[in-house]
Amino acid sequence: MRAQTLHPKELSATDTAHWRAVAAAHPAFASPLLGPEFAQSVGQERDDARVTLFERDGERLGYLAYHKRPGGLARPIGAPLADYHGLVSTADAGLRGPWLLGAAGLAAYRFTGLVDPFGVFASDVAARHESHVVIVTDGDADDYLETVRSASAKKFKNWRRLDSKLGRDVGELTMVGPDHSRAAFDQLLAWKREQLRRTGVHDFLSPAWVSGLFDRFFEMRDGDFRGLMVNLYAGDRLVAGQFGVRQGDVFHPWLASADPELGAYSPGQVFLWRAIAMMPELGLTQFDLGPGHDHYKRPYALTQVTLGEGLAAAASSAGRAARGREQAWAAAGAHGAGLAGKLRRRLDIIATVELSLAGRAMGFAQAITDQTRRRTLVTE
């Protein structure tokens, strides 16, 4: 066995081609976030980006992309944008978490959206949750939409009513995709940042590396891997949109925003219906809605992907210490929907997105303040 760790910019053309081939061999690795292009793009913005390549007898077995943080802790490459992550490997690799972490010189690997079809980290999964995926085959979006409409007839009847009302009250509705308008892109970002402030969620869009990565994807318009923005307009007015990356026929958006002044029309729901209808025109067969917000996404997604959350540790003193801290969090309820779980998820976002000590300290302090305020409101 041999492990070699590189910065993503050091990957050769042969490395990236083989990685892409390994990912293409299993449907679980279809996401753009699990390929070499995403790791290389993040590597353009982050010096702490790493990829460890695993080999046996000269045969390449798999690739683990991550950020190497203080204390030998690995966090998924591009987190918190990395809704999917894990070891991309061949089916017969036979790798297991403790060994590969030790070989990579890591103490532990913290994951929140683990894709693990071969059970490399199976014993380390502490909780599971679902991601929602729209899959339209044979270019037949109308049949797909009829299926989801039939399953939630009342909901979709109301959303279709709002679709018509929005068109009458504000302007004729049109979808634009790909949309290359910089003004629209900036507006989606502004709406999302306002939503984050309003809901008390840490602003993961503000750090320079995130804005740099988004700008990079916005300008990336050619090739199999590129950025994609799809928007809904009422007349000339931007109503809602989504932005993310696509790999071939798979689209994974991160940024979903809508005009808050039009909230009474549920513009996000209107957008989703029309975006699914547009998938064949865009050359998409998969529209990955990602995890979370089940009430909003599940009615549209007939496919759910199970993801893992937990921590894998190397067989070392540093690994055992990391596992001890994780067990303390678990005992406090960090994998549930309660206060401990919400606090842990927010702290995870801060730890992954804020690179400076000052940024993390400010984020942690604000998280504790917000959590204390919510607890006070609940008990009053």
C-alpha positions as CSV (number, residue, x, y, z in Angstrom):
1,M,0.0,0.0,0.0
2,R,1.1,3.5,-0.8
3,A,-0.4,6.9,-0.1
4,Q,0.7,10.2,-1.8
5,T,-0.6,13.6,-0.7
6,L,-0.7,16.5,-3.1
7,H,-2.2,20.0,-3.4
8,P,-4.9,19.7,-6.1
9,K,-2.9,22.0,-8.4
10,E,-0.2,19.3,-8.4
11,L,-2.4,16.6,-9.9
12,S,-1.3,15.5,-13.4
13,A,-3.6,15.1,-16.4
14,T,-3.3,11.4,-15.9
15,D,-4.4,11.7,-12.2
16,T,-7.4,13.8,-13.1
17,A,-8.4,11.5,-16.0
18,H,-8.2,8.4,-13.8
19,W,-10.1,10.1,-10.9
20,R,-12.8,11.1,-13.3
21,A,-13.0,7.5,-14.7
22,V,-13.2,6.0,-11.2
23,A,-16.1,8.4,-10.3
24,A,-17.9,7.7,-13.6
25,A,-17.8,3.9,-12.8
26,H,-20.3,4.2,-9.9
27,P,-23.5,6.2,-9.9
28,A,-22.9,7.2,-6.2
29,F,-20.0,9.4,-7.4
30,A,-21.9,11.3,-10.1
31,S,-22.0,14.6,-8.2
32,P,-19.7,17.4,-9.6
33,L,-18.5,17.8,-6.0
34,L,-16.8,14.4,-6.0
35,G,-14.6,14.9,-9.0
36,P,-11.1,16.3,-9.5
37,E,-12.3,19.5,-11.2
38,F,-14.1,20.7,-8.0
39,A,-11.0,19.9,-5.9
40,Q,-8.8,21.8,-8.3
41,S,-11.1,24.8,-8.4
42,V,-11.2,24.9,-4.6
43,G,-7.4,24.5,-4.6
44,Q,-7.1,27.8,-6.6
45,E,-8.6,29.5,-3.5
46,R,-7.3,27.5,-0.6
47,D,-3.7,26.7,0.3
48,D,-4.8,24.0,2.8
49,A,-6.5,21.9,0.1
50,R,-5.2,18.4,-0.2
51,V,-5.8,15.2,-2.2
52,T,-4.4,11.9,-1.0
53,L,-4.0,9.2,-3.7
54,F,-4.0,5.6,-2.6
55,E,-2.3,2.8,-4.5
56,R,-1.6,-0.9,-4.1
57,D,1.2,-2.6,-6.2
58,G,1.2,0.3,-8.6
59,E,-2.6,0.3,-9.1
60,R,-4.5,3.5,-8.2
61,L,-7.3,2.7,-5.8
62,G,-8.9,5.9,-4.7
63,Y,-8.8,9.7,-4.0
64,L,-9.7,11.6,-0.8
65,A,-10.0,15.3,-1.1
66,Y,-10.0,17.5,2.0
67,H,-8.7,20.5,3.8
68,K,-5.9,19.8,6.3
69,R,-6.7,21.8,9.4
70,P,-4.8,22.4,12.6
71,G,-4.2,19.2,14.7
72,G,-4.4,16.9,11.7
73,L,-8.2,17.3,11.3
74,A,-9.5,16.8,7.8
75,R,-12.6,18.6,6.6
76,P,-14.2,17.9,3.2
77,I,-12.8,19.8,0.3
78,G,-14.8,23.0,-0.2
79,A,-16.9,22.6,3.0
80,P,-19.5,23.9,3.8
81,L,-20.3,23.9,0.1
82,A,-19.4,20.2,-0.1
83,D,-22.8,18.7,0.3
84,Y,-21.3,15.4,-0.9
85,H,-17.9,14.1,0.0
86,G,-15.9,11.0,0.8
87,L,-13.4,8.6,-0.7
88,V,-13.8,8.1,-4.4
89,S,-12.5,4.6,-5.0
90,T,-12.8,1.4,-7.0
91,A,-15.2,-1.2,-5.7
92,D,-12.5,-3.7,-4.8
93,A,-10.1,-1.2,-3.1
94,G,-10.7,-2.7,0.3
95,L,-9.7,0.5,2.1
96,R,-10.8,1.2,5.7
97,G,-11.0,4.6,7.5
98,P,-8.4,4.2,10.2
99,W,-5.7,2.9,7.9
100,L,-6.2,5.5,5.1
101,L,-6.2,8.4,7.6
102,G,-3.0,7.2,9.2
103,A,-1.4,6.8,5.8
104,A,-2.4,10.3,4.8
105,G,-0.9,11.7,8.0
106,L,-4.3,12.7,9.4
107,A,-5.7,12.4,12.9
108,A,-9.4,12.5,12.0
109,Y,-11.9,13.2,9.2
110,R,-15.1,15.1,10.1
111,F,-17.8,14.4,7.6
112,T,-21.4,15.7,7.3
113,G,-22.5,14.5,3.8
114,L,-20.6,11.3,3.4
115,V,-21.0,9.3,0.2
116,D,-19.7,5.8,1.0
117,P,-21.0,3.0,-1.3
118,F,-18.3,0.6,-0.3
119,G,-18.4,1.1,3.5
120,V,-15.0,2.6,4.0
121,F,-16.2,4.7,6.9
122,A,-19.3,2.6,7.8
123,S,-18.5,2.1,11.4
124,D,-17.9,5.8,12.0
125,V,-21.3,7.1,10.8
126,A,-23.2,8.5,13.8
127,A,-26.2,9.9,12.0
128,R,-27.8,9.8,8.6
129,H,-29.9,12.2,6.6
130,E,-31.3,12.5,3.1
131,S,-30.5,14.5,0.1
132,H,-33.1,15.1,-2.6
133,V,-32.5,14.5,-6.3
134,V,-34.7,15.1,-9.3
135,I,-33.9,12.6,-12.1
136,V,-35.5,13.1,-15.5
137,T,-34.8,10.3,-18.0
138,D,-35.4,10.3,-21.7
139,G,-36.0,14.0,-21.6
140,D,-39.6,13.6,-20.4
141,A,-40.0,16.3,-17.8
142,D,-43.7,16.6,-18.3
143,D,-44.3,13.0,-17.2
144,Y,-42.0,13.6,-14.2
145,L,-43.9,16.7,-13.2
146,E,-47.3,14.9,-13.6
147,T,-46.0,12.1,-11.3
148,V,-45.0,14.5,-8.5
149,R,-48.2,16.6,-9.0
150,S,-50.3,13.5,-8.5
151,A,-48.5,12.6,-5.3
152,S,-49.1,16.1,-3.7
153,A,-52.2,17.3,-5.6
154,K,-53.3,20.0,-3.2
155,K,-49.8,21.5,-2.8
156,F,-49.2,21.7,-6.5
157,K,-52.6,23.0,-7.2
158,N,-51.9,25.9,-4.9
159,W,-48.4,26.5,-6.3
160,R,-49.8,26.5,-9.9
161,R,-52.3,29.1,-8.7
162,L,-49.5,31.2,-7.4
163,D,-47.6,30.8,-10.6
164,S,-50.6,32.2,-12.6
165,K,-51.1,35.0,-10.0
166,L,-47.4,36.0,-10.1
167,G,-47.6,36.3,-13.9
168,R,-50.8,38.4,-13.8
169,D,-49.7,40.7,-11.0
170,V,-46.0,41.3,-11.7
171,G,-45.3,40.3,-15.3
172,E,-45.1,37.5,-17.8
173,L,-43.0,34.6,-16.4
174,T,-40.0,33.4,-18.3
175,M,-37.0,31.1,-17.4
176,V,-33.5,32.0,-18.5
177,G,-30.8,29.4,-18.5
178,P,-27.9,29.5,-18.7
179,D,-28.2,33.1,-17.5
180,H,-24.9,35.0,-17.7
181,S,-26.1,38.3,-16.2
182,R,-23.7,39.6,-13.6
183,A,-26.4,41.8,-12.2
184,A,-28.7,38.8,-11.6
185,F,-25.8,36.9,-10.0
186,D,-25.1,39.7,-7.6
187,Q,-28.8,40.0,-6.8
188,L,-29.1,36.3,-5.9
189,L,-26.1,36.7,-3.6
190,A,-27.5,39.8,-2.0
191,W,-30.9,38.1,-1.3
192,K,-29.2,35.1,0.1
193,R,-26.9,37.1,2.4
194,E,-30.0,39.1,3.7
195,Q,-31.7,35.8,4.3
196,L,-28.8,34.5,6.3
197,R,-28.7,37.7,8.4
198,R,-32.5,37.5,9.0
199,T,-32.5,33.9,10.0
200,G,-29.4,34.1,12.2
201,V,-27.3,31.7,10.1
202,H,-23.6,32.3,9.7
203,D,-22.8,34.1,6.5
204,F,-20.8,31.5,4.6
205,L,-20.7,33.7,1.5
206,S,-18.6,36.5,3.0
207,P,-15.1,35.0,3.2
208,A,-12.8,35.9,0.3
209,W,-12.2,32.3,-0.7
210,V,-15.9,31.6,-1.1
211,S,-16.6,34.7,-3.1
212,G,-13.5,33.9,-5.2
213,L,-14.8,30.4,-5.9
214,F,-18.3,31.6,-6.8
215,D,-16.8,34.2,-9.2
216,R,-14.6,31.5,-10.7
217,F,-17.6,29.2,-11.4
218,F,-19.7,32.2,-12.7
219,E,-17.0,32.8,-15.3
220,M,-16.6,29.1,-16.1
221,R,-18.9,28.6,-19.0
222,D,-17.3,26.0,-21.3
223,G,-16.4,22.3,-20.8
224,D,-18.0,19.4,-19.1
225,F,-17.5,21.0,-15.7
226,R,-18.7,24.5,-15.4
227,G,-20.9,27.0,-13.5
228,L,-24.6,27.2,-14.2
229,M,-27.2,29.9,-13.2
230,V,-30.9,29.5,-14.0
231,N,-33.3,32.3,-13.2
232,L,-37.0,33.1,-13.2
233,Y,-38.1,36.6,-14.4
234,A,-41.5,38.3,-14.2
235,G,-41.3,40.7,-17.2
236,D,-37.8,42.3,-16.7
237,R,-37.9,41.7,-12.9
238,L,-35.7,38.9,-11.5
239,V,-37.9,36.8,-9.2
240,A,-35.9,33.8,-8.2
241,G,-32.9,31.7,-9.3
242,Q,-30.3,29.1,-8.5
243,F,-26.6,29.0,-9.1
244,G,-24.1,26.2,-8.8
245,V,-21.9,23.8,-10.8
246,R,-22.7,21.1,-13.4
247,Q,-20.7,18.1,-14.5
248,G,-22.1,16.8,-17.8
249,D,-25.9,16.3,-17.3
250,V,-25.8,16.7,-13.4
251,F,-26.5,20.0,-11.8
252,H,-25.7,20.8,-8.2
253,P,-26.8,24.3,-7.1
254,W,-25.7,25.9,-3.8
255,L,-27.3,29.3,-4.1
256,A,-31.1,29.3,-4.1
257,S,-32.6,32.8,-3.7
258,A,-35.9,34.6,-4.3
259,D,-37.1,38.2,-4.1
260,P,-38.3,38.6,-0.4
261,E,-40.8,41.3,-1.5
262,L,-42.6,38.6,-3.5
263,G,-42.8,36.0,-0.7
264,A,-46.6,35.8,-0.8
265,Y,-46.3,34.2,-4.3
266,S,-43.9,31.4,-3.1
267,P,-41.5,32.3,-5.9
268,G,-39.1,29.5,-5.0
269,Q,-41.8,26.9,-5.6
270,V,-42.8,28.5,-8.9
271,F,-39.1,28.5,-9.9
272,L,-38.6,24.8,-9.1
273,W,-41.6,23.6,-11.2
274,R,-40.4,25.6,-14.2
275,A,-36.7,24.7,-13.7
276,I,-37.6,20.9,-13.8
277,A,-39.6,21.5,-16.9
278,M,-36.5,23.2,-18.4
279,M,-34.1,20.3,-17.7
280,P,-34.2,18.7,-21.1
281,E,-33.5,22.1,-22.8
282,L,-30.5,22.5,-20.5
283,G,-29.2,19.0,-21.2
284,L,-29.7,17.9,-17.6
285,T,-30.9,14.5,-16.3
286,Q,-30.2,15.2,-12.6
287,F,-31.1,18.3,-10.7
288,D,-29.6,17.8,-7.2
289,L,-31.5,19.8,-4.7
290,G,-29.2,18.7,-1.9
291,P,-29.9,18.0,1.8
292,G,-32.0,19.9,4.2
293,H,-35.3,21.8,3.9
294,D,-37.2,18.5,3.4
295,H,-40.6,20.2,3.4
296,Y,-39.6,22.4,0.4
297,K,-37.7,19.8,-1.6
298,R,-39.3,16.4,-1.0
299,P,-42.5,17.1,-3.0
300,Y,-40.3,17.6,-6.2
301,A,-37.8,14.9,-5.6
302,L,-38.7,11.2,-6.3
303,T,-35.1,10.1,-5.4
304,Q,-33.5,10.4,-2.0
305,V,-29.8,9.8,-1.3
306,T,-28.7,8.8,2.2
307,L,-25.7,10.7,3.5
308,G,-23.6,10.0,6.6
309,E,-22.5,12.3,9.4
310,G,-19.8,11.5,11.9
311,L,-16.0,11.4,12.5
312,A,-13.4,8.8,11.5
313,A,-10.2,8.7,13.5
314,A,-6.8,7.2,12.9
315,A,-5.3,4.7,15.3
316,S,-3.1,7.3,17.0
317,S,-3.2,9.4,20.2
318,A,-4.4,12.4,18.2
319,G,-7.1,10.3,16.6
320,R,-8.2,8.9,20.0
321,A,-8.4,12.5,21.4
322,A,-10.5,13.6,18.4
323,R,-12.8,10.6,18.8
324,G,-13.2,11.5,22.5
325,R,-14.3,15.0,21.7
326,E,-16.8,13.7,19.1
327,Q,-18.3,11.3,21.6
328,A,-18.8,14.2,24.1
329,W,-20.6,16.1,21.4
330,A,-22.7,13.0,20.6
331,A,-23.6,12.6,24.2
332,A,-24.8,16.2,24.3
333,G,-27.2,15.5,21.4
334,A,-25.1,17.0,18.6
335,H,-26.6,14.7,15.9
336,G,-30.2,15.6,16.7
337,A,-32.5,18.4,16.0
338,G,-32.2,20.1,19.4
339,L,-30.1,23.0,20.6
340,A,-26.9,21.0,20.7
341,G,-27.4,19.8,17.2
342,K,-28.1,23.3,15.9
343,L,-25.1,24.8,17.7
344,R,-22.8,22.0,16.5
345,R,-23.9,22.5,12.8
346,R,-23.3,26.2,13.1
347,L,-19.9,25.8,14.7
348,D,-19.0,23.3,11.9
349,I,-19.9,25.9,9.3
350,I,-17.8,28.6,11.0
351,A,-14.8,26.2,11.4
352,T,-14.9,25.2,7.7
353,V,-15.5,28.6,6.2
354,E,-13.5,31.0,8.4
355,L,-9.8,30.7,7.8
356,S,-8.5,33.4,10.2
357,L,-8.5,33.1,14.0
358,A,-10.3,36.4,14.3
359,G,-13.0,35.3,11.9
360,R,-13.6,32.0,13.8
361,A,-13.6,33.8,17.1
362,M,-16.1,36.3,16.0
363,G,-18.3,33.6,14.5
364,F,-18.1,31.4,17.6
365,A,-19.0,34.3,19.8
366,Q,-22.0,35.3,17.7
367,A,-23.1,31.6,17.6
368,I,-23.1,31.4,21.4
369,T,-24.9,34.7,21.7
370,D,-27.6,33.7,19.2
371,Q,-28.0,30.3,20.8
372,T,-28.4,31.8,24.3
373,R,-30.9,34.3,23.0
374,R,-33.0,31.6,21.4
375,R,-32.9,29.5,24.6
376,T,-34.1,32.5,26.5
377,L,-37.0,33.1,24.2
378,V,-38.0,29.5,24.4
379,T,-38.1,29.6,28.2
380,E,-39.9,32.9,28.6
